Structure formats: structure tokens, C-alpha cells
């Protein structure tokens, strides 16, 4: 049967048949809270794969249409078209009771959510499916996951790229083929639950102004304030709190909402009040002054050292680090269809003080229990490149299969069964032998290793149907590769670089034009009884957040400036999108972590697979499979950090028994009890 057949073999589709509403939008920019939809197309398809409806229209956005060179929609072409509110009812009727499908679905979903909110209507979508996330699970042998690349792979004709209706028709062919592959591999669909949304619930605050100066340390008994000092205020003040904060920021001080061991001084008129900040300051030895002394010292704040001046010559630290691998890629400019917008929070944040963060300073009490202030491993010691010197980027060839020291090069091996420690050891051995350790069955899996009770895994029947080679644990002592054509596809031109735990790579730099975002995607085996939350911390040179909004999590999925975003591709996949070129100089490192929601541990969850890709549609340039031990509830996945003019990525894989709240406090986030 042709991959682009207009219908499904319903008996072979199993649980993969739904009523679908396929959507594509062309937009005036990349930010849903600011930009507008210029054209929209919707195609509806039944569970049998037959098309049941089609609608498309240009829209008058009432604003500049943005990058005409990308979408071709000039103001003249859009003049006289209906406004979104005039067609919202028809679009809503097509979306009602169907699963919304799009390529990079969060982008289209967020734009539609904002447009419906502007029209004072709810977006009638309760579930969505991203064909990017679906194909990341299928893992076809393509060089990237762009719509055109997948269309070529699945033999779907494409006539006019960036035309909403044609893109939606292409998407229909890709969906049919992808669903067929998912059914063949018995993969669960990465459906995302979409709660009702209103614009006010997911519009981020305007970005705060980051402090331009490095923290010089604590205030001395006879010393002046210096630019970059971290200052916290607590209790009642004679002057308005906003006035004090504003004057301090203008003077170059870094105003914080919490107290940690990195705080330079605490300002309070009630040193005996016993507030959480006062207690923490006393416990950490942080100097305490009153408001009058603070105002007097504000008149003579001494110059500080800017972050730019320290960005190149990073001080060497004690812990050595292996020489990083240089990974390269083409850095093409972004297009409107290449970057999603933040996911609406699905559940209320258990660790935030309130879901709406309007006040710049919070006085909520913090827990007194001691926490680890620096839970990350030590910073690396590596030579730094000279400013402006491009990092050498030779293309890394894929190792030849069967090499004596890397007999599993080019192989992707799935481990089934065994207790967690044994499975983790087997995956580590696979990487040592040059292979890639898989966590789910996909089209790229070449071998299966069975540990104790692995034969009872539900995927074994499908593995037998696919005729994949199955081995016992002894195979990893002296593996021999067995040729298999189970996937029926040729290998990629360049396989992802496999990173061991602790491995480091240099991220490619842009040579002219804007660098696309890096997408750090975490995936795991579907969990029926617990949820996993991926989070990110934007840290300064003290391994602390500059302010609470530098903690990105499901309750606050976008940094105020939109440079770091949490994206949800399915119940077993979440992504942190990073615009490294736009991060402030104060941000020295971004830590991506995962936390198990509830009482379960990573011993139950198993391995977390990390992929690092350029752009939302990029194939991973690097991949790591990380195992914590049995009792951990949080795990540091990767660090992306500055080293001279270069950004580096390190696979961490360090687990901790404490929960997400303790991890956040360790990085200086003000967490309410």
C-alpha cells in the first residue's frame, strides 16, 4: 500500500485511529503573545484516514506582515481578507472534538490560542499531536525532521512550501505514513493534553533588566557598596519598596528576592523580626544593615566589573575535564514555522508562591531545612579560545562499524528487563563499545539485549515480527554485529555523536546570520503511574539564579525575555529551547534537570535519553542515555555553559534523593513552603 494512501488499513492501526484536525498557520513573527496569524488552513480526517473537510483563508492581521521573504504574504495580498474573529467560529467547529495535529504543534497551538483569546473565545482543543514528536519516536533515517525532508522520505508531494493549505495537505500525507510506522512499531502516540487557556494566563511579564556587573562578594564592615553586589530587602521600609529597588538597580546593584550564601547584604529595619530572610542571613553570616545605612551607601556605590570583561578569561577550577568533541552543523536562519512558543501549565505549580508573578519582590517564608547550595559537579578546567576566533569545526565522520575497539559503532541497542542497576550497566557497556543505547523501540533500533525477565516485555512480540537480532547479556562481552533490514531504510548520512556520562562537546558557533535555537530534548519510556517534569535554571558565576524568573518549569514555562522555553512534545518527552545568542552576559550556565512527580524514583522510571539539536526540526547532533541509581527523585541532565567565546554541553546524569523544591532552593530560587 502506498504511504500516501488516502485511507488507513484500520485493522492494522490498532489504537492509533482518531478524528484529526490538521492545522498550519503562517504568522507575522515567532512570538504568539505579540505576533499575528496571516493565514490558516484546517483539514479534517477521520479514524479511517479519509478526508472529511477542508478550509483555508488569508487573514488581515491589522499589523505589518513581517518576513514577506519567508511567507510571501504582503500587506497588499492581505488587504480585504477577513479578520481572525470573523472566521474563528468556523475554525472552532472544525477543531471541536478532534485531535489538533501540526508539525511543531505547540507553535500552531499557541498562535491559535492567542487569536481565540483576542476574539474572546476559547480554543476548543483538548488534545494535540505533534508530527515532529511522533517522528522523533519513530526515528526515520532522515538528516532532519523538517516538513520537506519527511515529505521526501514518505513520498509525499510538496508543491508550495510556506503555503498554509499546501503544507497542511503535505502534513496529511506525513501523518498517515507516520501513524502507520508507529502502529508497525507498536509505539504509543505522544498526545498532549491541552487545558483551556486565556491570554492572561500565559502571557509572560516584560523582561527584567539583568545586572551588568559581577558579584564582588559581601559587604565589609567598613567598606562601600560595589556594583554587582547581591542585595535583598525584607520587612517594612520607610520608603516604598519599589523606590528602593529602583534606585539600587540604577546604581548597579543586583536586587534579589531571596537570601543565600552568595548574598552581599540584607537590608532590614527589623533585624530581630525572625523573618525567613533574616534567619537565613544570620545562618549564612550575611551582613545586615538598616534602610538608613543603605540609602547613605547608595550615594557612593563604587564601580564594579562587568560580566563582558570576565566572559572570555574564565578562571580555572579544580576539577579536570576531558577534551571536548567538536560537533558541527549548518546554522540556517530561523523561519516562523521553526520555533514553538511556551506550553500552558497543565497543573498548578507545587513549589511556587503563586501562579501569577506580578510583584518584583516576595516576602513568603522559606523553609529552614538545609539544602545543597551547589548540587552540580565542579566547573571544568579547559583552555579558552581567543576572542573572535572561530572554533575549528571539522565534520565528525561516523565511525566504521566493526572497528576492533568500537564493535557496536553505528548500532542502536535496546535493553529489556533486569533490575535498574543491571540495565544501567548494560547501557553503559553499549556506549563503551561505540553503540547508542535506546530506551524505546524505534525504526533505528538494530539489536535487542535481554536481561532477566526481559522476554516478558510487551514489545517482544513486535521485536519478533520485525526480526530484530536478540542477544543475552554475554553478547556485550564480545559482540558481533548481525546485519538486519528490519527498518527497511538506509542509515543517516551522519549519526548523532554518542556522549557518555560526563562527556563534553563544543556547540557550533554561527558564522553570519542569527544562530538557531538549541533544542535539548529529554525522552523516557512512558510511565503509567507517575509524571516527569523537565526544568531549567539560568545561573550566574555563583551557580545561582539572578531572580526567580530564571527558573523555567511547568508553572512558568518561558523566561521573561523568551530566550529559554519549556516545550511539551508528549507525555514522555519535554524540550528546553535555548536562544544562546540572546542570553545576558550574567548567565554563565544553563542547567537542565528532571524531577519525578510524586513518590516514584528514577529507579522506576529508568534511563532518560537526551538529544541536542539545532532548531525544532533538526536531527540530534549529539545524544546521551543517562541512568541514575534507584532512589533519586531529581536528576541533573545536562549543563550548557560558557567557556571563553564557546558554549559547551556536558552530559551530567547526577541524581539526588531530594525533590524539586530542594533543588530549586539550592540554586537560589525563593520557594514557598
Secondary structure by P-SEA (a helix, b strand, c coil): ccccccccccccccccccbbbbbbbbccccccccccccbbbbbbbcccccccbbbbbbbcccccccccccccccccccccccccccaaaaaaaaaccbbbbccaaaaaaaaaaaaaaaacccccccbbbbaaaaaaaaccccccccaaaaaaaacccccccccaaaaaaaaaaaaaaaaaaaaaaccccbbbbbccccccccccccccccccccccccccccccccccbbbbbbccccccaaaaaaaaaaabbbbbcccccccccccccccccccaaaaaaaaaccccccaaaaaaaaacccccccccccccccccccccccbbbbbbccccccccccccccccccccccccccccccccccccccccccccccccccccccccccccccccccccccccccccccccccbbbbbccccaaaaaaaaaaaaaacbbbbccccccccbbbbccccccccaaaaaaaacccccccccccbbbbbbbccccccccccccccccccbbbbcccccccccccccccccccccccbbbbbbccccccccccccccccccccccccccccbbbbbccccbbbbbbccccccccccbbbbbcccccccccccccbbbbbbbccccccccbbbbbbbcccccccccbbbbbcccbbbbbbccccccccaaaaaaaacccccc
